[in-house]
Amino acid sequence: MPNTENIKKRILQVIIRDLELNIDKDKIEIASRLDELFGMDSIAIVELVVGIEKEFDIKIPSEYLTVEMFQNVSTIAEHIQTFIDAKDNIR
């Protein structure tokens, strides 16, 4: 089971890969607001959700797709950890 730091690194990789950003992941502050960093719009959020679901082999329920979840990499990682834990408990 991945830990939160590993999840954050993988989320950064998804952000850069799926949003096709030309930026070094080491330059992104984990606590930086995504909308301020990348101008995240609804299309970018959908692309990010799809990328995260594929990366972590999870399904994010629509009720969790909130502005609060996508504030920054840390808030996304906290939610992803919850979904991974829930998936592991089902197995």
N, C-alpha and C positions, 0 to 999 in steps of 0.2 A: 504494500500500500504506500503510495507516495506521500511525502510529508509536505507541509505548506510551502516551504522554500522551493522544493522541487516543482510543485504546482505553479508557483509564481514564475519560475524560469520557463516552464513549458507554455504558460499563458503568453509571456512576452514573445516567445517564438511564434505562436499562433498569430498574435497581433501583427508582427512584422511580416510574416509569410502571407497570411490571408488578406490583409489590408494592403499588401504590396507596398510597404513602406521602405524607403531607402534611409534607414536609421540604424545605428548600432544599439543593440538591446542594452548595452551597458550604460548608455546615455539616458535611458528612461528611468526616472525615479518611480519606485514602486507605489508611492503614495500620491503621485501626481494625478490630477484629474484627467481622465481620458479625453473628455470633450475639449479641454483646453490644449492638451498635447496634440491631438490628431483631428480635432473638429469632428468628432464622432457624430454621424447622423443616423437615421433609422436604418438605412441600407448598410452602413458599416457595422452597426450593432447586429443585424441579421447575419452578415458574413462572419462576424466574430463568434456568434452563438453556434453557428454551424461548424466552424472550425474547432471550437472548444468541445462540442459534443463528439466530433470525430476523434480529436486528440485524446480525450479521456474515456471514450466509449461509454458515454452517459447520455441521458435525455434530460434537458432542463425544462421542467414544467412551465407553461406559459405564465402562471401566476407569480413566478420568481423573476420574470423578465421585467425588472423595474429599474428606474434611474438609480436607486440606491445600490443595486447589485453591481452596476457598471460605473460606479464612481471612479474606481482606480483598480489597479492590479490586485491589491490586497483584498478589497471587498469581493472581487470575482473569485479569488483563491479560497476565501472563507466559504463561499457558497459551493464551489466545486468540491471542496473537502467534504462538505455535508452530503453532497450527492454521491460521492465515491464511497463514503462510509455506509450510506443507506444501501447502495448497490451490493457492497461486500457483506452486509448483514443478511441480505436476501439469499445469497448463495449458500 
